């Protein structure tokens, strides 16, 4: 078997085309991730790659790489059997890959939004959740997070909804500032002219405090005098 490249588009079969790889003894196969799967995101492409790679035997996982939305499998010519089985595994794993749910870090990269925006729009329903996934972290328990339907994400992109949502948020923030300013002004208008009574009382106490009062008390001049014995 000579060197070849197996190119797979959206069809379910692989078209093998002879190529001249860097090393003549290498067997190479490539698969292009469709736009519907990666949604123009390198973060999403990396996630898809990891999901496909985990299906391969551990000894062959490093043979699969990703670059610019294209998966590449490269093995020496003397591993033809492993190469053929690995190609079948990758092709199988890619079936329906475009429907794989979008995870939080991917949707942030796809839409160009911040974590704060994602959480806010998820909470108010603008970002529709497709359910939750729970992942067990190595030595750190589990984590549960919302995932998103790729079709819904594509609709957000097509409708330029992110810009509209940001404009709405800015308008609401400005309205909130106006209401807060109006409330502060109303509170000030309801206060009596001058200082509050409590502040006035405290000021009077300070103003009329006698100097040396503590010494005056220590001398016992405020204590009632004992009655004198009568002759």
VENZI-V966343 format. One line per field, one symbol per residue. ss: DSSP state (h for helix, s for strand, l for the rest). psi: psi as a letter, one per 30 degrees, with the letter a starting at -180 (. if undefined). burial: 1 if it has 9 or more other ideal C-beta (glycine too) atoms within 8 Angstrom, else 0. A space follows every 50 residues. Layout:
ss->???
psi->???
burial->???
This chain:
ss->lllsssssllllllsssslllllllsssssssllhhhhlllhhhhhhhhh hhhllllhhhhhhssssllssssssshhhhhhhhhhhhhhhhhlllhhhl lslhhhhhhhhlllhhhhhhhhhllllllllssssslllllssssslslh hhhhhhhhllhhhhhhhhhhhhhhhhhhhhhhhhhhhhhhllllllhhhh hhhhhhhlllllhhhhhhlllllllllllll
psi->klklkjkkbflflkjkkklilekfgkkkkkkkklefefhgkeeeeeeeee eeefflkeffeffklkkhgkkkkkllfgheeeeeeeeeeeeeffkgffgk kklefeeeeefhlleeeeeefeegfejkkgalkkkkkjggblkklklkke eeeeeeeeghfeeeeeeeeeeeeeeeeeeeeeeeeeeeffklkalleeee eeeeeeegkkkgeeeeeefgffkkkkkkkk.
burial->00111111000001000000100001111111110011101011111110 11100100011011010011111110101101100110111011001001 11110111111010001101110000101100100000000000111111 01111110001101110010000000000000000000000000000001 0010000000000001100000000000000
